[in-house]
């Protein structure tokens, strides 16, 4: 990306979708609305029919493996030379 966002224009939509999935799985229920918080659209007919119904499993994210450089780049954590403390 050339806008100066350090890749967040690409990563944010992915992170929003992952959050949507990761919130639904521990609850054990299909999501009741789209990942962006909007109501289901006509193209989401199958998902709308399953909304609020139990999933066949539950899961949880236990950890994210990576080095500090990856956390700073991808997740926006401050680096060791950052003045944010």
PDB file of N, CA, C and O in Angstrom:
ATOM      1  N   UNK A   1       0.845  -1.172   0.000  1.00  0.00           N
ATOM      2  CA  UNK A   1       0.000   0.000   0.000  1.00  0.00           C
ATOM      3  C   UNK A   1       0.896   1.244   0.000  1.00  0.00           C
ATOM      4  O   UNK A   1       1.919   1.284   0.683  1.00  0.00           O
ATOM      5  N   UNK A   2       0.512   2.213  -0.743  1.00  0.00           N
ATOM      6  CA  UNK A   2       1.320   3.435  -0.854  1.00  0.00           C
ATOM      7  C   UNK A   2       0.769   4.605  -0.055  1.00  0.00           C
ATOM      8  O   UNK A   2       1.266   5.724  -0.174  1.00  0.00           O
ATOM      9  N   UNK A   3      -0.246   4.360   0.754  1.00  0.00           N
ATOM     10  CA  UNK A   3      -0.867   5.488   1.471  1.00  0.00           C
ATOM     11  C   UNK A   3      -0.155   5.801   2.793  1.00  0.00           C
ATOM     12  O   UNK A   3      -0.483   6.793   3.444  1.00  0.00           O
ATOM     13  N   UNK A   4       0.799   4.981   3.191  1.00  0.00           N
ATOM     14  CA  UNK A   4       1.513   5.230   4.439  1.00  0.00           C
ATOM     15  C   UNK A   4       0.926   4.521   5.636  1.00  0.00           C
ATOM     16  O   UNK A   4       1.331   4.786   6.768  1.00  0.00           O
ATOM     17  N   UNK A   5      -0.019   3.627   5.415  1.00  0.00           N
ATOM     18  CA  UNK A   5      -0.685   2.931   6.530  1.00  0.00           C
ATOM     19  C   UNK A   5       0.110   1.726   7.016  1.00  0.00           C
ATOM     20  O   UNK A   5      -0.303   1.078   7.977  1.00  0.00           O
ATOM     21  N   UNK A   6       1.228   1.407   6.389  1.00  0.00           N
ATOM     22  CA  UNK A   6       2.059   0.258   6.724  1.00  0.00           C
ATOM     23  C   UNK A   6       1.301  -1.058   6.571  1.00  0.00           C
ATOM     24  O   UNK A   6       1.524  -1.997   7.335  1.00  0.00           O
ATOM     25  N   UNK A   7       0.421  -1.127   5.601  1.00  0.00           N
ATOM     26  CA  UNK A   7      -0.293  -2.363   5.309  1.00  0.00           C
ATOM     27  C   UNK A   7      -1.647  -2.516   5.963  1.00  0.00           C
ATOM     28  O   UNK A   7      -2.340  -3.503   5.717  1.00  0.00           O
ATOM     29  N   UNK A   8      -2.041  -1.562   6.792  1.00  0.00           N
ATOM     30  CA  UNK A   8      -3.316  -1.695   7.506  1.00  0.00           C
ATOM     31  C   UNK A   8      -4.522  -1.642   6.580  1.00  0.00           C
ATOM     32  O   UNK A   8      -5.571  -2.183   6.927  1.00  0.00           O
ATOM     33  N   UNK A   9      -4.413  -1.016   5.428  1.00  0.00           N
ATOM     34  CA  UNK A   9      -5.532  -1.019   4.469  1.00  0.00           C
ATOM     35  C   UNK A   9      -5.857  -2.445   4.058  1.00  0.00           C
ATOM     36  O   UNK A   9      -7.017  -2.772   3.807  1.00  0.00           O
ATOM     37  N   UNK A  10      -4.849  -3.288   3.988  1.00  0.00           N
ATOM     38  CA  UNK A  10      -5.041  -4.690   3.624  1.00  0.00           C
ATOM     39  C   UNK A  10      -5.349  -5.554   4.835  1.00  0.00           C
ATOM     40  O   UNK A  10      -6.193  -6.447   4.761  1.00  0.00           O
ATOM     41  N   UNK A  11      -4.677  -5.299   5.942  1.00  0.00           N
ATOM     42  CA  UNK A  11      -4.810  -6.165   7.115  1.00  0.00           C
ATOM     43  C   UNK A  11      -6.080  -5.917   7.925  1.00  0.00           C
ATOM     44  O   UNK A  11      -6.625  -6.862   8.495  1.00  0.00           O
ATOM     45  N   UNK A  12      -6.561  -4.703   7.993  1.00  0.00           N
ATOM     46  CA  UNK A  12      -7.738  -4.410   8.820  1.00  0.00           C
ATOM     47  C   UNK A  12      -8.959  -5.223   8.420  1.00  0.00           C
ATOM     48  O   UNK A  12      -9.591  -5.806   9.300  1.00  0.00           O
ATOM     49  N   UNK A  13      -9.331  -5.298   7.138  1.00  0.00           N
ATOM     50  CA  UNK A  13     -10.488  -6.125   6.798  1.00  0.00           C
ATOM     51  C   UNK A  13     -10.311  -7.589   7.205  1.00  0.00           C
ATOM     52  O   UNK A  13     -11.264  -8.238   7.635  1.00  0.00           O
ATOM     53  N   UNK A  14      -9.098  -8.098   7.066  1.00  0.00           N
ATOM     54  CA  UNK A  14      -8.829  -9.471   7.487  1.00  0.00           C
ATOM     55  C   UNK A  14      -8.980  -9.618   8.996  1.00  0.00           C
ATOM     56  O   UNK A  14      -9.573 -10.589   9.465  1.00  0.00           O
ATOM     57  N   UNK A  15      -8.454  -8.672   9.754  1.00  0.00           N
ATOM     58  CA  UNK A  15      -8.559  -8.722  11.212  1.00  0.00           C
ATOM     59  C   UNK A  15     -10.011  -8.600  11.679  1.00  0.00           C
ATOM     60  O   UNK A  15     -10.409  -9.263  12.637  1.00  0.00           O
ATOM     61  N   UNK A  16     -10.799  -7.765  11.016  1.00  0.00           N
ATOM     62  CA  UNK A  16     -12.218  -7.618  11.357  1.00  0.00           C
ATOM     63  C   UNK A  16     -12.944  -8.935  11.138  1.00  0.00           C
ATOM     64  O   UNK A  16     -13.759  -9.340  11.967  1.00  0.00           O
ATOM     65  N   UNK A  17     -12.656  -9.607  10.028  1.00  0.00           N
ATOM     66  CA  UNK A  17     -13.279 -10.892   9.745  1.00  0.00           C
ATOM     67  C   UNK A  17     -12.853 -11.942  10.766  1.00  0.00           C
ATOM     68  O   UNK A  17     -13.686 -12.704  11.257  1.00  0.00           O
ATOM     69  N   UNK A  18     -11.554 -11.988  11.091  1.00  0.00           N
ATOM     70  CA  UNK A  18     -11.079 -12.959  12.081  1.00  0.00           C
ATOM     71  C   UNK A  18     -11.708 -12.715  13.447  1.00  0.00           C
ATOM     72  O   UNK A  18     -12.059 -13.666  14.144  1.00  0.00           O
ATOM     73  N   UNK A  19     -11.853 -11.470  13.831  1.00  0.00           N
ATOM     74  CA  UNK A  19     -12.497 -11.158  15.108  1.00  0.00           C
ATOM     75  C   UNK A  19     -13.929 -11.678  15.121  1.00  0.00           C
ATOM     76  O   UNK A  19     -14.375 -12.263  16.108  1.00  0.00           O
ATOM     77  N   UNK A  20     -14.641 -11.465  14.030  1.00  0.00           N
ATOM     78  CA  UNK A  20     -16.022 -11.929  13.895  1.00  0.00           C
ATOM     79  C   UNK A  20     -16.098 -13.441  14.095  1.00  0.00           C
ATOM     80  O   UNK A  20     -16.967 -13.935  14.814  1.00  0.00           O
ATOM     81  N   UNK A  21     -15.194 -14.165  13.463  1.00  0.00           N
ATOM     82  CA  UNK A  21     -15.154 -15.620  13.607  1.00  0.00           C
ATOM     83  C   UNK A  21     -14.761 -16.034  15.022  1.00  0.00           C
ATOM     84  O   UNK A  21     -15.373 -16.931  15.601  1.00  0.00           O
ATOM     85  N   UNK A  22     -13.738 -15.383  15.578  1.00  0.00           N
ATOM     86  CA  UNK A  22     -13.232 -15.777  16.892  1.00  0.00           C
ATOM     87  C   UNK A  22     -14.207 -15.454  18.023  1.00  0.00           C
ATOM     88  O   UNK A  22     -14.173 -16.111  19.063  1.00  0.00           O
ATOM     89  N   UNK A  23     -15.063 -14.470  17.844  1.00  0.00           N
ATOM     90  CA  UNK A  23     -16.086 -14.159  18.849  1.00  0.00           C
ATOM     91  C   UNK A  23     -17.216 -15.192  18.789  1.00  0.00           C
ATOM     92  O   UNK A  23     -17.780 -15.560  19.819  1.00  0.00           O
ATOM     93  N   UNK A  24     -17.536 -15.651  17.598  1.00  0.00           N
ATOM     94  CA  UNK A  24     -18.627 -16.616  17.427  1.00  0.00           C
ATOM     95  C   UNK A  24     -18.268 -18.000  17.947  1.00  0.00           C
ATOM     96  O   UNK A  24     -19.113 -18.668  18.542  1.00  0.00           O
ATOM     97  N   UNK A  25     -17.054 -18.437  17.739  1.00  0.00           N
ATOM     98  CA  UNK A  25     -16.685 -19.813  18.069  1.00  0.00           C
ATOM     99  C   UNK A  25     -16.754 -20.144  19.553  1.00  0.00           C
ATOM    100  O   UNK A  25     -17.298 -21.196  19.887  1.00  0.00           O
ATOM    101  N   UNK A  26     -16.245 -19.327  20.462  1.00  0.00           N
ATOM    102  CA  UNK A  26     -16.387 -19.684  21.880  1.00  0.00           C
ATOM    103  C   UNK A  26     -17.843 -19.676  22.336  1.00  0.00           C
ATOM    104  O   UNK A  26     -18.221 -20.447  23.219  1.00  0.00           O
ATOM    105  N   UNK A  27     -18.656 -18.817  21.745  1.00  0.00           N
ATOM    106  CA  UNK A  27     -20.076 -18.771  22.105  1.00  0.00           C
ATOM    107  C   UNK A  27     -20.804 -20.008  21.608  1.00  0.00           C
ATOM    108  O   UNK A  27     -21.851 -20.374  22.143  1.00  0.00           O
ATOM    109  N   UNK A  28     -20.251 -20.658  20.582  1.00  0.00           N
ATOM    110  CA  UNK A  28     -20.865 -21.859  20.053  1.00  0.00           C
ATOM    111  C   UNK A  28     -22.103 -21.601  19.216  1.00  0.00           C
ATOM    112  O   UNK A  28     -22.930 -22.495  19.034  1.00  0.00           O
ATOM    113  N   UNK A  29     -22.235 -20.375  18.702  1.00  0.00           N
ATOM    114  CA  UNK A  29     -23.409 -20.010  17.904  1.00  0.00           C
ATOM    115  C   UNK A  29     -22.984 -19.384  16.581  1.00  0.00           C
ATOM    116  O   UNK A  29     -21.966 -18.695  16.503  1.00  0.00           O
ATOM    117  N   UNK A  30     -23.778 -19.633  15.546  1.00  0.00           N
ATOM    118  CA  UNK A  30     -23.544 -18.947  14.284  1.00  0.00           C
ATOM    119  C   UNK A  30     -23.788 -17.456  14.488  1.00  0.00           C
ATOM    120  O   UNK A  30     -24.676 -17.080  15.254  1.00  0.00           O
ATOM    121  N   UNK A  31     -23.026 -16.609  13.827  1.00  0.00           N
ATOM    122  CA  UNK A  31     -23.201 -15.153  13.965  1.00  0.00           C
ATOM    123  C   UNK A  31     -24.607 -14.715  13.552  1.00  0.00           C
ATOM    124  O   UNK A  31     -25.233 -15.328  12.687  1.00  0.00           O
ATOM    125  N   UNK A  32     -25.082 -13.659  14.177  1.00  0.00           N
ATOM    126  CA  UNK A  32     -26.425 -13.148  13.892  1.00  0.00           C
ATOM    127  C   UNK A  32     -26.418 -11.969  12.927  1.00  0.00           C
ATOM    128  O   UNK A  32     -27.476 -11.510  12.496  1.00  0.00           O
ATOM    129  N   UNK A  33     -25.216 -11.474  12.584  1.00  0.00           N
ATOM    130  CA  UNK A  33     -25.101 -10.388  11.611  1.00  0.00           C
ATOM    131  C   UNK A  33     -23.760 -10.491  10.908  1.00  0.00           C
ATOM    132  O   UNK A  33     -22.916 -11.305  11.282  1.00  0.00           O
ATOM    133  N   UNK A  34     -23.571  -9.682   9.911  1.00  0.00           N
ATOM    134  CA  UNK A  34     -22.346  -9.709   9.119  1.00  0.00           C
ATOM    135  C   UNK A  34     -21.131  -9.277   9.939  1.00  0.00           C
ATOM    136  O   UNK A  34     -21.273  -8.698  11.016  1.00  0.00           O
ATOM    137  N   UNK A  35     -19.945  -9.561   9.424  1.00  0.00           N
ATOM    138  CA  UNK A  35     -18.703  -9.220  10.112  1.00  0.00           C
ATOM    139  C   UNK A  35     -18.542  -7.722  10.339  1.00  0.00           C
ATOM    140  O   UNK A  35     -17.835  -7.305  11.257  1.00  0.00           O
ATOM    141  N   UNK A  36     -19.192  -6.911   9.509  1.00  0.00           N
ATOM    142  CA  UNK A  36     -19.088  -5.459   9.672  1.00  0.00           C
ATOM    143  C   UNK A  36     -20.209  -4.888  10.537  1.00  0.00           C
ATOM    144  O   UNK A  36     -20.332  -3.670  10.663  1.00  0.00           O
ATOM    145  N   UNK A  37     -21.029  -5.759  11.137  1.00  0.00           N
ATOM    146  CA  UNK A  37     -22.102  -5.328  12.025  1.00  0.00           C
ATOM    147  C   UNK A  37     -23.416  -5.048  11.309  1.00  0.00           C
ATOM    148  O   UNK A  37     -24.435  -4.794  11.952  1.00  0.00           O
ATOM    149  N   UNK A  38     -23.395  -5.092  10.002  1.00  0.00           N
ATOM    150  CA  UNK A  38     -24.604  -4.827   9.213  1.00  0.00           C
ATOM    151  C   UNK A  38     -25.512  -6.063   9.202  1.00  0.00           C
ATOM    152  O   UNK A  38     -25.042  -7.180   9.418  1.00  0.00           O
ATOM    153  N   UNK A  39     -26.791  -5.864   8.956  1.00  0.00           N
ATOM    154  CA  UNK A  39     -27.682  -7.026   8.827  1.00  0.00           C
ATOM    155  C   UNK A  39     -27.304  -7.856   7.601  1.00  0.00           C
ATOM    156  O   UNK A  39     -26.624  -7.381   6.691  1.00  0.00           O
ATOM    157  N   UNK A  40     -27.761  -9.099   7.601  1.00  0.00           N
ATOM    158  CA  UNK A  40     -27.490  -9.979   6.467  1.00  0.00           C
ATOM    159  C   UNK A  40     -28.056  -9.396   5.184  1.00  0.00           C
ATOM    160  O   UNK A  40     -29.119  -8.776   5.195  1.00  0.00           O
ATOM    161  N   UNK A  41     -27.355  -9.592   4.089  1.00  0.00           N
ATOM    162  CA  UNK A  41     -27.822  -9.158   2.779  1.00  0.00           C
ATOM    163  C   UNK A  41     -28.493 -10.330   2.065  1.00  0.00           C
ATOM    164  O   UNK A  41     -28.451 -11.463   2.543  1.00  0.00           O
ATOM    165  N   UNK A  42     -29.106 -10.051   0.930  1.00  0.00           N
ATOM    166  CA  UNK A  42     -29.743 -11.113   0.153  1.00  0.00           C
ATOM    167  C   UNK A  42     -28.750 -12.195  -0.249  1.00  0.00           C
ATOM    168  O   UNK A  42     -29.111 -13.369  -0.333  1.00  0.00           O
ATOM    169  N   UNK A  43     -27.515 -11.812  -0.495  1.00  0.00           N
ATOM    170  CA  UNK A  43     -26.478 -12.780  -0.885  1.00  0.00           C
ATOM    171  C   UNK A  43     -26.038 -13.655   0.287  1.00  0.00           C
ATOM    172  O   UNK A  43     -25.342 -14.648   0.079  1.00  0.00           O
ATOM    173  N   UNK A  44     -26.429 -13.307   1.516  1.00  0.00           N
ATOM    174  CA  UNK A  44     -26.065 -14.061   2.721  1.00  0.00           C
ATOM    175  C   UNK A  44     -27.189 -14.985   3.176  1.00  0.00           C
ATOM    176  O   UNK A  44     -27.290 -15.294   4.363  1.00  0.00           O
ATOM    177  N   UNK A  45     -28.020 -15.421   2.262  1.00  0.00           N
ATOM    178  CA  UNK A  45     -29.218 -16.182   2.624  1.00  0.00           C
ATOM    179  C   UNK A  45     -28.901 -17.396   3.504  1.00  0.00           C
ATOM    180  O   UNK A  45     -29.556 -17.605   4.525  1.00  0.00           O
ATOM    181  N   UNK A  46     -27.909 -18.190   3.120  1.00  0.00           N
ATOM    182  CA  UNK A  46     -27.553 -19.395   3.890  1.00  0.00           C
ATOM    183  C   UNK A  46     -27.096 -19.027   5.305  1.00  0.00           C
ATOM    184  O   UNK A  46     -27.488 -19.687   6.268  1.00  0.00           O
ATOM    185  N   UNK A  47     -26.295 -18.009   5.439  1.00  0.00           N
ATOM    186  CA  UNK A  47     -25.821 -17.583   6.760  1.00  0.00           C
ATOM    187  C   UNK A  47     -26.968 -17.042   7.601  1.00  0.00           C
ATOM    188  O   UNK A  47     -27.030 -17.289   8.805  1.00  0.00           O
ATOM    189  N   UNK A  48     -27.870 -16.309   6.973  1.00  0.00           N
ATOM    190  CA  UNK A  48     -29.015 -15.754   7.695  1.00  0.00           C
ATOM    191  C   UNK A  48     -29.899 -16.861   8.250  1.00  0.00           C
ATOM    192  O   UNK A  48     -30.447 -16.722   9.344  1.00  0.00           O
ATOM    193  N   UNK A  49     -30.044 -17.955   7.513  1.00  0.00           N
ATOM    194  CA  UNK A  49     -30.860 -19.080   7.991  1.00  0.00           C
ATOM    195  C   UNK A  49     -30.239 -19.758   9.214  1.00  0.00           C
ATOM    196  O   UNK A  49     -30.952 -20.291  10.064  1.00  0.00           O
ATOM    197  N   UNK A  50     -28.918 -19.735   9.296  1.00  0.00           N
ATOM    198  CA  UNK A  50     -28.216 -20.375  10.426  1.00  0.00           C
ATOM    199  C   UNK A  50     -27.987 -19.434  11.608  1.00  0.00           C
ATOM    200  O   UNK A  50     -27.558 -19.886  12.669  1.00  0.00           O
ATOM    201  N   UNK A  51     -28.252 -18.177  11.455  1.00  0.00           N
ATOM    202  CA  UNK A  51     -27.961 -17.181  12.493  1.00  0.00           C
ATOM    203  C   UNK A  51     -28.550 -17.582  13.839  1.00  0.00           C
ATOM    204  O   UNK A  51     -29.741 -17.874  13.949  1.00  0.00           O
ATOM    205  N   UNK A  52     -27.695 -17.590  14.863  1.00  0.00           N
ATOM    206  CA  UNK A  52     -28.128 -17.897  16.223  1.00  0.00           C
ATOM    207  C   UNK A  52     -28.239 -19.375  16.530  1.00  0.00           C
ATOM    208  O   UNK A  52     -28.457 -19.742  17.685  1.00  0.00           O
ATOM    209  N   UNK A  53     -28.099 -20.231  15.542  1.00  0.00           N
ATOM    210  CA  UNK A  53     -28.170 -21.675  15.782  1.00  0.00           C
ATOM    211  C   UNK A  53     -26.838 -22.176  16.314  1.00  0.00           C
ATOM    212  O   UNK A  53     -25.802 -21.561  16.061  1.00  0.00           O
ATOM    213  N   UNK A  54     -26.846 -23.287  17.049  1.00  0.00           N
ATOM    214  CA  UNK A  54     -25.590 -23.805  17.609  1.00  0.00           C
ATOM    215  C   UNK A  54     -24.628 -24.298  16.530  1.00  0.00           C
ATOM    216  O   UNK A  54     -25.035 -24.907  15.540  1.00  0.00           O
ATOM    217  N   UNK A  55     -23.361 -24.022  16.743  1.00  0.00           N
ATOM    218  CA  UNK A  55     -22.309 -24.614  15.920  1.00  0.00           C
ATOM    219  C   UNK A  55     -22.119 -26.063  16.363  1.00  0.00           C
ATOM    220  O   UNK A  55     -22.617 -26.452  17.419  1.00  0.00           O
ATOM    221  N   UNK A  56     -21.426 -26.845  15.595  1.00  0.00           N
ATOM    222  CA  UNK A  56     -21.153 -28.235  15.981  1.00  0.00           C
ATOM    223  C   UNK A  56     -19.932 -28.337  16.892  1.00  0.00           C
ATOM    224  O   UNK A  56     -19.573 -29.429  17.333  1.00  0.00           O
ATOM    225  N   UNK A  57     -19.307 -27.224  17.168  1.00  0.00           N
ATOM    226  CA  UNK A  57     -18.085 -27.214  17.980  1.00  0.00           C
ATOM    227  C   UNK A  57     -17.941 -25.859  18.648  1.00  0.00           C
ATOM    228  O   UNK A  57     -18.647 -24.906  18.319  1.00  0.00           O
ATOM    229  N   UNK A  58     -17.021 -25.793  19.585  1.00  0.00           N
ATOM    230  CA  UNK A  58     -16.576 -24.531  20.185  1.00  0.00           C
ATOM    231  C   UNK A  58     -15.063 -24.503  20.083  1.00  0.00           C
ATOM    232  O   UNK A  58     -14.417 -25.549  20.044  1.00  0.00           O
ATOM    233  N   UNK A  59     -14.513 -23.332  20.042  1.00  0.00           N
ATOM    234  CA  UNK A  59     -13.061 -23.220  19.995  1.00  0.00           C
ATOM    235  C   UNK A  59     -12.636 -21.892  20.612  1.00  0.00           C
ATOM    236  O   UNK A  59     -13.451 -21.000  20.845  1.00  0.00           O
ATOM    237  N   UNK A  60     -11.355 -21.792  20.866  1.00  0.00           N
ATOM    238  CA  UNK A  60     -10.798 -20.569  21.433  1.00  0.00           C
ATOM    239  C   UNK A  60      -9.384 -20.363  20.907  1.00  0.00           C
ATOM    240  O   UNK A  60      -8.652 -21.329  20.691  1.00  0.00           O
ATOM    241  N   UNK A  61      -9.008 -19.133  20.706  1.00  0.00           N
ATOM    242  CA  UNK A  61      -7.648 -18.801  20.320  1.00  0.00           C
ATOM    243  C   UNK A  61      -6.819 -18.722  21.601  1.00  0.00           C
ATOM    244  O   UNK A  61      -7.106 -17.912  22.482  1.00  0.00           O
ATOM    245  N   UNK A  62      -5.806 -19.555  21.699  1.00  0.00           N
ATOM    246  CA  UNK A  62      -5.002 -19.603  22.912  1.00  0.00           C
ATOM    247  C   UNK A  62      -3.786 -18.690  22.857  1.00  0.00           C
ATOM    248  O   UNK A  62      -3.430 -18.066  23.858  1.00  0.00           O
ATOM    249  N   UNK A  63      -3.152 -18.608  21.705  1.00  0.00           N
ATOM    250  CA  UNK A  63      -2.005 -17.714  21.587  1.00  0.00           C
ATOM    251  C   UNK A  63      -1.752 -17.412  20.117  1.00  0.00           C
ATOM    252  O   UNK A  63      -2.222 -18.122  19.228  1.00  0.00           O
ATOM    253  N   UNK A  64      -1.009 -16.358  19.884  1.00  0.00           N
ATOM    254  CA  UNK A  64      -0.573 -16.001  18.544  1.00  0.00           C
ATOM    255  C   UNK A  64       0.943 -16.115  18.541  1.00  0.00           C
ATOM    256  O   UNK A  64       1.631 -15.406  19.275  1.00  0.00           O
ATOM    257  N   UNK A  65       1.445 -16.996  17.724  1.00  0.00           N
ATOM    258  CA  UNK A  65       2.877 -17.229  17.686  1.00  0.00           C
ATOM    259  C   UNK A  65       3.526 -16.318  16.655  1.00  0.00           C
ATOM    260  O   UNK A  65       3.035 -16.190  15.534  1.00  0.00           O
ATOM    261  N   UNK A  66       4.605 -15.701  17.028  1.00  0.00           N
ATOM    262  CA  UNK A  66       5.342 -14.827  16.121  1.00  0.00           C
ATOM    263  C   UNK A  66       6.442 -14.114  16.877  1.00  0.00           C
ATOM    264  O   UNK A  66       6.492 -14.155  18.106  1.00  0.00           O
ATOM    265  N   UNK A  67       7.301 -13.477  16.156  1.00  0.00           N
ATOM    266  CA  UNK A  67       8.351 -12.718  16.828  1.00  0.00           C
ATOM    267  C   UNK A  67       7.896 -11.268  17.008  1.00  0.00           C
ATOM    268  O   UNK A  67       6.881 -10.850  16.450  1.00  0.00           O
ATOM    269  N   UNK A  68       8.654 -10.520  17.786  1.00  0.00           N
ATOM    270  CA  UNK A  68       8.240  -9.159  18.116  1.00  0.00           C
ATOM    271  C   UNK A  68       8.141  -8.284  16.866  1.00  0.00           C
ATOM    272  O   UNK A  68       7.276  -7.413  16.781  1.00  0.00           O
ATOM    273  N   UNK A  69       9.016  -8.515  15.909  1.00  0.00           N
ATOM    274  CA  UNK A  69       8.976  -7.751  14.670  1.00  0.00           C
ATOM    275  C   UNK A  69       7.641  -7.965  13.952  1.00  0.00           C
ATOM    276  O   UNK A  69       7.061  -7.012  13.433  1.00  0.00           O
ATOM    277  N   UNK A  70       7.156  -9.192  13.918  1.00  0.00           N
ATOM    278  CA  UNK A  70       5.875  -9.479  13.282  1.00  0.00           C
ATOM    279  C   UNK A  70       4.725  -8.834  14.044  1.00  0.00           C
ATOM    280  O   UNK A  70       3.804  -8.297  13.429  1.00  0.00           O
ATOM    281  N   UNK A  71       4.765  -8.878  15.377  1.00  0.00           N
ATOM    282  CA  UNK A  71       3.717  -8.229  16.173  1.00  0.00           C
ATOM    283  C   UNK A  71       3.682  -6.726  15.905  1.00  0.00           C
ATOM    284  O   UNK A  71       2.608  -6.131  15.814  1.00  0.00           O
ATOM    285  N   UNK A  72       4.859  -6.115  15.779  1.00  0.00           N
ATOM    286  CA  UNK A  72       4.922  -4.675  15.517  1.00  0.00           C
ATOM    287  C   UNK A  72       4.387  -4.348  14.126  1.00  0.00           C
ATOM    288  O   UNK A  72       3.657  -3.374  13.946  1.00  0.00           O
ATOM    289  N   UNK A  73       4.751  -5.162  13.156  1.00  0.00           N
ATOM    290  CA  UNK A  73       4.356  -4.905  11.776  1.00  0.00           C
ATOM    291  C   UNK A  73       2.886  -5.216  11.537  1.00  0.00           C
ATOM    292  O   UNK A  73       2.147  -4.381  11.016  1.00  0.00           O
ATOM    293  N   UNK A  74       2.461  -6.415  11.918  1.00  0.00           N
ATOM    294  CA  UNK A  74       1.114  -6.878  11.592  1.00  0.00           C
ATOM    295  C   UNK A  74       0.063  -6.411  12.587  1.00  0.00           C
ATOM    296  O   UNK A  74      -1.031  -6.012  12.188  1.00  0.00           O
ATOM    297  N   UNK A  75       0.377  -6.456  13.865  1.00  0.00           N
ATOM    298  CA  UNK A  75      -0.613  -6.142  14.891  1.00  0.00           C
ATOM    299  C   UNK A  75      -0.517  -4.712  15.414  1.00  0.00           C
ATOM    300  O   UNK A  75      -1.352  -4.288  16.213  1.00  0.00           O
ATOM    301  N   UNK A  76       0.484  -3.974  14.974  1.00  0.00           N
ATOM    302  CA  UNK A  76       0.592  -2.568  15.360  1.00  0.00           C
ATOM    303  C   UNK A  76       1.163  -2.326  16.743  1.00  0.00           C
ATOM    304  O   UNK A  76       0.990  -1.245  17.306  1.00  0.00           O
ATOM    305  N   UNK A  77       1.850  -3.331  17.304  1.00  0.00           N
ATOM    306  CA  UNK A  77       2.478  -3.130  18.611  1.00  0.00           C
ATOM    307  C   UNK A  77       3.638  -2.155  18.471  1.00  0.00           C
ATOM    308  O   UNK A  77       4.227  -2.063  17.394  1.00  0.00           O
ATOM    309  N   UNK A  78       3.987  -1.417  19.537  1.00  0.00           N
ATOM    310  CA  UNK A  78       5.151  -0.535  19.453  1.00  0.00           C
ATOM    311  C   UNK A  78       6.439  -1.350  19.417  1.00  0.00           C
ATOM    312  O   UNK A  78       6.522  -2.415  20.029  1.00  0.00           O
ATOM    313  N   UNK A  79       7.442  -0.851  18.700  1.00  0.00           N
ATOM    314  CA  UNK A  79       8.721  -1.553  18.628  1.00  0.00           C
ATOM    315  C   UNK A  79       9.605  -1.146  19.800  1.00  0.00           C
ATOM    316  O   UNK A  79       9.262  -0.258  20.581  1.00  0.00           O
ATOM    317  N   UNK A  80      10.742  -1.809  19.904  1.00  0.00           N
ATOM    318  CA  UNK A  80      11.653  -1.529  21.011  1.00  0.00           C
ATOM    319  C   UNK A  80      12.184  -0.106  20.954  1.00  0.00           C
ATOM    320  O   UNK A  80      12.516   0.464  21.993  1.00  0.00           O
ATOM    321  N   UNK A  81      12.272   0.484  19.759  1.00  0.00           N
ATOM    322  CA  UNK A  81      12.796   1.852  19.662  1.00  0.00           C
ATOM    323  C   UNK A  81      11.700   2.906  19.613  1.00  0.00           C
ATOM    324  O   UNK A  81      11.976   4.086  19.396  1.00  0.00           O
ATOM    325  N   UNK A  82      10.478   2.488  19.812  1.00  0.00           N
ATOM    326  CA  UNK A  82       9.353   3.415  19.818  1.00  0.00           C
ATOM    327  C   UNK A  82       9.365   4.246  21.077  1.00  0.00           C
ATOM    328  O   UNK A  82       9.812   3.783  22.127  1.00  0.00           O
ATOM    329  N   UNK A  83       8.877   5.476  20.986  1.00  0.00           N
ATOM    330  CA  UNK A  83       8.814   6.341  22.177  1.00  0.00           C
ATOM    331  C   UNK A  83       7.510   6.137  22.948  1.00  0.00           C
ATOM    332  O   UNK A  83       7.296   6.784  23.973  1.00  0.00           O
ATOM    333  N   UNK A  84       6.642   5.253  22.474  1.00  0.00           N
ATOM    334  CA  UNK A  84       5.374   4.960  23.152  1.00  0.00           C
ATOM    335  C   UNK A  84       5.640   3.927  24.240  1.00  0.00           C
ATOM    336  O   UNK A  84       5.955   2.777  23.934  1.00  0.00           O
ATOM    337  N   UNK A  85       5.519   4.315  25.485  1.00  0.00           N
ATOM    338  CA  UNK A  85       5.741   3.373  26.597  1.00  0.00           C
ATOM    339  C   UNK A  85       4.747   3.605  27.667  1.00  0.00           C
ATOM    340  O   UNK A  85       4.765   2.916  28.687  1.00  0.00           O
TER     341      UNK A  85
END
